[in-house]
Amino acid sequence: VTTVRAAVPDDAEACVDVLRHLPDYFTPNTHDEARAVVGGPHRTWVVDGAVGGEIAGFVVVEQRFARGAEITFAAVRPDQRDRGIGTALVERALAELARVGVAIVEVKTLDASAGYEPYVATRAFWERRGFVQIDCIDPLPGWDPGNPSAIYVAALTPTT
Ligand SMILES: CC(C)(COP(=O)(O)OP(=O)(O)OC[C@H]1O[C@@H](n2cnc3c(N)ncnc32)[C@H](O)[C@@H]1OP(=O)(O)O)[C@@H](O)C(=O)NCCC(=O)NCCS
């Protein structure tokens, strides 16, 4: 059974440690960003790791609009991958967003045109969770050159 709980500020460093174990996905400049948001202004959920003090995975949601929100971080320690932790985290986040009336959820990831193998599984993960790619933006402001951004959205409720 995977227990998802809301993050507290003290979880920030353990969440950054998850990112540190995923250097193919998260560059060091994302670590400070995660440190600043976990347990802070944006809603974050975590799954505790097997070892005390360790976090197995976490998800961060930023809601800037009443009916739209973005998943800004989703990460699971490589040694804990493929056990349903990412799914449990995303399902919890989407359920909470639906509860507060959010209709559309966005996630940005690396586009297939980058030809970067690690993200093949990532895009498949989002697609299997109901996310649909609606755009590719290259360059995306704030992203390093050479990183075409795939824009994915999921509808939690019909909007028409
Ligand atoms: C994407 C991620 C959050 C998913 O978390 P997870 O706990 O591994 O996910 P789950 O176990 O719930 O589901 C994994 C799914 O991907 C598949 N999968 C897992 N690892 C895989 C791999 N290395 N290659 C291909 N598929 C893989 C599983 O078969 C499963 O398939 P399903 O959707 O048909 O059930 C996690 O793998 C991760 O942190 N990846 C690296 C960072 C990243 O890409 N973050 C998102 C940035 S936008």
The ligand as a Gaussian input file, in Angstrom:
#p B3LYP/6-31G(d) Opt

LIG

0 1
 C        7.831000       9.513000     -14.256000
 C        7.866000       9.051000     -12.813000
 C        7.483000      10.199000     -11.897000
 C        6.848000       7.916000     -12.667000
 O        6.916000       7.409000     -11.344000
 P        6.873000       5.827000     -11.080000
 O        6.689000       5.613000      -9.628000
 O        8.009000       5.171000     -11.748000
 O        5.509000       5.475000     -11.850000
 P        4.544000       4.217000     -11.727000
 O        5.283000       3.064000     -11.131000
 O        3.308000       4.675000     -11.080000
 O        4.199000       3.953000     -13.237000
 C        5.219000       3.817000     -14.109000
 C        4.716000       3.486000     -15.473000
 O        5.809000       3.736000     -16.319000
 C        6.398000       2.506000     -16.704000
 N        7.824000       2.622000     -16.431000
 C        8.439000       2.787000     -15.256000
 N        9.759000       2.844000     -15.428000
 C        9.979000       2.731000     -16.750000
 C       11.140000       2.722000     -17.574000
 N       12.358000       2.856000     -17.043000
 N       10.982000       2.604000     -18.908000
 C        9.738000       2.458000     -19.441000
 N        8.607000       2.469000     -18.720000
 C        8.734000       2.593000     -17.393000
 C        5.752000       1.439000     -15.871000
 O        5.669000       0.227000     -16.589000
 C        4.388000       2.027000     -15.580000
 O        3.566000       1.809000     -16.695000
 P        1.963000       1.980000     -16.662000
 O        1.738000       3.453000     -16.753000
 O        1.490000       1.249000     -17.841000
 O        1.483000       1.432000     -15.346000
 C        9.240000       8.487000     -12.395000
 O        9.574000       7.361000     -13.160000
 C       10.365000       9.506000     -12.483000
 O       10.687000      10.160000     -11.502000
 N       11.002000       9.629000     -13.659000
 C       12.111000      10.497000     -13.822000
 C       11.765000      11.954000     -13.620000
 C       10.691000      12.450000     -14.552000
 O       10.661000      12.142000     -15.721000
 N        9.769000      13.260000     -13.989000
 C        8.708000      13.890000     -14.723000
 C        9.224000      15.125000     -15.382000
 S        7.969000      15.880000     -16.408000

